[in-house]
């Protein structure tokens, strides 16, 4: 570290970036990287992607003028540098903390955030819509879309590309090519981009591309990147696929040369046609552990600065158990296949990929394709397990109805991160899957109370049920329950009574069972005999058990890690109403709003998803003459 005054400390707005001399920009980039590594070692977050876009973000703010000019970052998990340069530096240590800065861009957080996001593939369509609106309203602002190469594996990105040339004459697209999404990029698109930057045979230059090279050379900034390890070469490769879509292609250039980027953007903003600039960056640049493990450092928790190591949990996560359990099942069942959408590590399927590579498929960030691909496997007699986070499964909803359920295909949906996803915030909370799957005819949906039951449910999915079936499970580890060596088949639609009681019945789903037992103990201490039922099944409901306790008790309480609107408790209420059972039902779950980011305990306490909240609601619903606490005898 130098003793020279900090440049980053002098940046309170993008205007300050513009006042720095050009030769100071590399030092600013160095300080930004130091701040990213320092802060994220204590908060966790998307370190690798942000280390890769430092120079790019500095150059953007050097040339353009936000908030008038609009930057649209795909996913926006790489927006930390943008936050540091747009007046949020002092609050940066609060990132991903409750009541602090969000880990993604939010329009409500800053006027410099023109578009919020948290899922991939949205930036091109949004930026094109913004450019079209500008044109219709007679504005002169620039719209710049920054999308990683992985975003170009999303179908929606190609839908947008198909419409660019016919919609606007002024749009700047930055293709940030680092070969990674979360995992290593896969498929023909990634191979195509690789051919562009490694093939020295691109000798023919378009007229405008030639002028671009001359202009760059005149600025003494003719440094064009070569993706191979042999280093930099002077190369400009007009890409057929983009040019044929009516988008002028420039690049590939070195995405870590802030001077070259600045000069290039100055040129591109003068163009009266849609352009795409292909830049080459390193995910994790400036921090050796992040360069060595780009997948790990895409998004991680707290880590040790010197080694980059995180504190490993002694208890396997549900994701890890999925990979291990499915791999074991697949050893003796050649019909089992596993599919993920660019997240083999996040979904725990890396082990399956190693043990059964011929039956593992990473399709890239393409959830819709993944779902229909699974249907194709099922038609041919395979048993595909489609492992996608609950929040990302929303993208494949039409396929679940139209392709999977309508044809009653034998596809297993493994919905990771169901429930609250904590620090990642509203774009990643899996709080809606019960509501959107409940209406689908013939689809079975379940949630385990612990890891042992999780393995039993997976075994049931393989050996007992024919047709679409889904399992939802939370982020991280459960109770620590160790699965049996020989898992058992569970009867579909049959819940488990954990304890009997006569006055109140708590019907809990999945990880809410622990809170239900805690609430029941508190109620028992106050003289309220309370039953606890592990629901297990969202669809079909165990109507027999629900009716038994609803007829015999004075109040029913449901508990779920899901929004109350359309959720598990709503299903219980609907059934009881259809049977004209008038026992009061109180519900514990998430409110009808987008839940902010923060730790799970903090958010549960704030929004009343706690054992204490269940106790309070049950006591308030008991008949007045019997709801008072019973004091133990002296």
Rosetta blueprint (number, residue, H / E / L):
1 X L
2 X L
3 X L
4 X L
5 X L
6 X L
7 X L
8 X H
9 X H
10 X H
11 X L
12 X L
13 X L
14 X H
15 X H
16 X H
17 X H
18 X H
19 X H
20 X L
21 X L
22 X H
23 X H
24 X H
25 X H
26 X H
27 X H
28 X H
29 X H
30 X H
31 X H
32 X H
33 X H
34 X H
35 X H
36 X H
37 X H
38 X H
39 X H
40 X H
41 X H
42 X H
43 X H
44 X L
45 X E
46 X L
47 X H
48 X H
49 X H
50 X H
51 X H
52 X L
53 X L
54 X H
55 X H
56 X H
57 X H
58 X H
59 X H
60 X H
61 X H
62 X H
63 X H
64 X L
65 X L
66 X L
67 X L
68 X L
69 X L
70 X E
71 X E
72 X E
73 X E
74 X L
75 X L
76 X L
77 X L
78 X L
79 X L
80 X H
81 X H
82 X H
83 X H
84 X H
85 X L
86 X L
87 X L
88 X L
89 X L
90 X L
91 X L
92 X H
93 X H
94 X H
95 X L
96 X L
97 X L
98 X L
99 X L
100 X L
101 X L
102 X L
103 X L
104 X L
105 X L
106 X L
107 X L
108 X L
109 X L
110 X L
111 X L
112 X L
113 X L
114 X L
115 X L
116 X L
117 X L
118 X L
119 X L
120 X L
121 X L
122 X L
123 X H
124 X H
125 X H
126 X H
127 X H
128 X H
129 X H
130 X H
131 X H
132 X H
133 X H
134 X H
135 X H
136 X H
137 X H
138 X L
139 X L
140 X L
141 X L
142 X L
143 X E
144 X E
145 X E
146 X E
147 X E
148 X E
149 X H
150 X H
151 X H
152 X H
153 X H
154 X L
155 X H
156 X H
157 X H
158 X H
159 X H
160 X H
161 X H
162 X H
163 X H
164 X H
165 X H
166 X H
167 X H
168 X L
169 X L
170 X L
171 X L
172 X E
173 X E
174 X E
175 X E
176 X E
177 X E
178 X L
179 X L
180 X E
181 X L
182 X L
183 X L
184 X E
185 X L
186 X L
187 X L
188 X H
189 X H
190 X H
191 X H
192 X H
193 X H
194 X H
195 X H
196 X H
197 X H
198 X H
199 X L
200 X L
201 X L
202 X L
203 X L
204 X L
205 X L
206 X L
207 X H
208 X H
209 X H
210 X H
211 X H
212 X H
213 X H
214 X H
215 X H
216 X H
217 X H
218 X H
219 X L
220 X L
221 X L
222 X L
223 X L
224 X L
225 X L
226 X L
227 X L
228 X L
229 X L
230 X L
231 X L
232 X L
233 X L
234 X L
235 X L
236 X L
237 X L
238 X L
239 X L
240 X H
241 X H
242 X H
243 X H
244 X H
245 X L
246 X L
247 X L
248 X E
249 X E
250 X E
251 X E
252 X E
253 X E
254 X E
255 X L
256 X L
257 X L
258 X H
259 X H
260 X H
261 X H
262 X H
263 X H
264 X H
265 X H
266 X H
267 X H
268 X H
269 X L
270 X L
271 X L
272 X L
273 X L
274 X L
275 X E
276 X E
277 X E
278 X E
279 X E
280 X E
281 X L
282 X L
283 X L
284 X L
285 X L
286 X L
287 X L
288 X H
289 X H
290 X H
291 X H
292 X H
293 X L
294 X L
295 X L
296 X H
297 X H
298 X H
299 X L
300 X E
301 X L
302 X L
303 X E
304 X L
305 X L
306 X L
307 X L
308 X L
309 X L
310 X E
311 X L
312 X L
313 X L
314 X L
315 X L
316 X L
317 X E
318 X H
319 X H
320 X H
321 X H
322 X H
323 X H
324 X H
325 X H
326 X H
327 X H
328 X H
329 X H
330 X H
331 X H
332 X L
333 X L
334 X L
335 X L
336 X E
337 X E
338 X E
339 X E
340 X E
341 X L
342 X L
343 X L
344 X L
345 X L
346 X L
347 X L
348 X L
349 X L
350 X H
351 X H
352 X H
353 X H
354 X H
355 X H
356 X L
357 X H
358 X H
359 X H
360 X E
361 X E
362 X E
363 X L
364 X L
365 X L
366 X L
367 X H
368 X H
369 X H
370 X H
371 X H
372 X H
373 X H
374 X H
375 X H
376 X H
377 X H
378 X H
379 X H
380 X L
381 X L
382 X L
383 X E
384 X E
385 X E
386 X E
387 X E
388 X E
389 X E
390 X H
391 X H
392 X H
393 X H
394 X H
395 X H
396 X H
397 X H
398 X H
399 X H
400 X H
401 X H
402 X H
403 X H
404 X H
405 X H
406 X L
407 X L
408 X L
409 X L
410 X L
411 X L
412 X E
413 X E
414 X E
415 X E
416 X E
417 X L
418 X E
419 X E
420 X L
421 X L
422 X H
423 X H
424 X H
425 X L
426 X L
427 X L
428 X L
429 X L
430 X E
431 X L
432 X L
433 X H
434 X H
435 X H
436 X H
437 X H
438 X H
439 X L
440 X L
441 X L
442 X L
443 X L
444 X E
445 X E
446 X E
447 X E
448 X L
449 X L
450 X L
451 X H
452 X H
453 X H
454 X H
455 X H
456 X H
457 X H
458 X H
459 X H
460 X H
461 X H
462 X H
463 X H
464 X L
465 X L
466 X L
467 X L
468 X L
469 X E
470 X E
471 X E
472 X E
473 X L
474 X L
475 X L
476 X L
477 X E
478 X L
479 X L
480 X L
481 X L
482 X L
483 X L
484 X L
485 X L
486 X L
487 X L
488 X L
489 X L
490 X L
491 X L
492 X L
493 X L
494 X L
495 X L
496 X E
497 X E
498 X E
499 X E
500 X L
501 X L
502 X L
503 X L
504 X E
505 X E
506 X E
507 X E
508 X E
509 X L
510 X H
511 X H
512 X H
513 X H
514 X H
515 X H
516 X H
517 X H
518 X H
519 X H
520 X H
521 X H
522 X H
523 X H
524 X H
525 X H
526 X L
527 X L
528 X L
529 X L
530 X E
531 X E
532 X E
533 X E
534 X E
535 X L
536 X L
537 X E
538 X E
539 X E
540 X L
541 X L
542 X L
543 X H
544 X H
545 X H
546 X H
547 X H
548 X H
549 X H
550 X H
551 X H
552 X H
553 X L
554 X L
555 X E
556 X E
557 X E
558 X E
559 X E
560 X E
561 X E
562 X E
563 X E
564 X L
565 X L
566 X L
567 X L
568 X H
569 X H
570 X H
571 X H
572 X H
573 X H
574 X H
575 X H
576 X H
577 X H
578 X H
579 X L
580 X L
581 X L
582 X L
583 X L
584 X E
585 X E
586 X E
587 X E
588 X E
589 X E
590 X E
591 X L
592 X L
593 X L
594 X L
595 X L
596 X L
597 X L
598 X L
599 X L
600 X H
601 X H
602 X H
603 X H
604 X H
605 X H
606 X H
607 X H
608 X L
609 X L
610 X L
611 X H
612 X H
613 X H
614 X H
615 X H
616 X H
617 X H
618 X H
619 X H
620 X H
621 X H
622 X L
623 X L
624 X H
625 X H
626 X H
627 X L
628 X L
629 X L
630 X L
631 X L
632 X L
633 X L
634 X L
